[in-house]
Amino acid sequence: MSWKAVGILTALLGFVSMTASLSAHHSRAMFDVNQLVSVEGVVTKVEWRNPHMWVTLASLILHATSPNGRRSSWAWK
């Protein structure tokens, strides 16, 4: 096997091993991925942080079951 092929296979193995750890970084265990929630409102703050961006929304109409029916602020990245 040539050195070029060894280098390509080593790089490929490195990229494949990195994707496994990157997908483990974002767990969905705390979320119900089968429930759709829609929120309408005004974006009040956008924060560009490393490694993620945060968006804060002042909710005007919340299309989800809310026990108290009050306005709320939502933040997500």
Protein Blocks (a to p, Z undefined) as FASTA:
>chain_A
ZZklmmmmmmmmmmmmmmmmmmmmpccklpcfkbccddddddfbdcdddfbdcdddddfb
dcbddfklpacddddZZ
